[in-house]
Amino acid sequence: MEAKPVPTYRFDPPDIAQVNLLRKLTPSQHIQRLLDARELAVGLIRGRLSKRYPDLPPDRLNFKVVETFNRAR
């Protein structure tokens, strides 16, 4: 008997309670959540890059952040 492959998931299944809370948000609250998530992502990437390149000036560091996002596409 052949074993079935175990499915791999890229993401965890959605939390139904969280989904229900998100459905109650207004459009402007949805946008604010997205902007907050973007700010967090940029901050994490900037922090990682600033540790990797401690002598890089802020304008060059910002360029590296943009490069990182462009590579992710």
C-alpha positions in Angstrom: 0.0 0.0 0.0 1.4 3.4 -1.1 1.6 6.1 1.5 -0.1 9.3 0.7 2.1 12.4 0.7 1.6 14.7 3.6 0.2 18.1 2.3 2.4 21.1 3.0 0.8 24.3 3.8 2.3 27.7 3.1 0.1 29.4 5.7 -1.7 28.3 8.9 -5.5 28.0 8.5 -7.3 31.2 9.2 -8.5 32.0 12.8 -12.3 32.2 12.4 -12.7 34.5 15.4 -10.0 36.9 13.9 -11.7 36.8 10.5 -15.0 37.8 12.1 -13.4 40.7 13.9 -11.7 41.9 10.7 -15.0 41.7 8.9 -16.4 44.3 11.3 -13.7 46.9 10.5 -14.6 49.9 8.4 -12.7 50.4 5.1 -10.5 53.1 6.7 -9.7 50.7 9.6 -8.7 48.0 7.1 -6.4 50.5 5.3 -4.9 51.5 8.7 -4.2 47.9 9.5 -2.4 47.4 6.2 -0.3 50.6 6.7 0.6 49.4 10.2 1.7 46.0 8.8 3.7 47.7 6.1 5.4 49.9 8.7 6.3 46.9 10.8 7.7 45.0 7.8 9.8 48.0 6.7 11.1 48.5 10.2 12.1 44.8 10.6 13.9 44.9 7.2 15.6 48.2 8.0 16.7 46.8 11.4 18.1 43.7 9.8 20.0 45.7 7.1 21.3 48.2 9.6 22.9 45.4 11.6 24.3 43.9 8.4 25.6 47.3 7.1 26.3 49.4 10.2 28.3 52.1 8.4 25.7 52.7 5.7 24.2 56.2 5.7 20.4 56.4 6.1 19.7 57.3 2.4 21.6 54.2 1.2 19.9 52.1 3.9 16.5 53.2 2.6 17.7 52.2 -0.9 18.6 48.8 0.3 15.1 48.4 1.9 13.6 49.2 -1.5 15.9 46.7 -3.2 14.8 44.1 -0.7 11.1 44.7 -1.5 11.8 44.6 -5.2 13.5 41.3 -5.0 10.6 39.8 -3.1 8.2 40.3 -6.1 
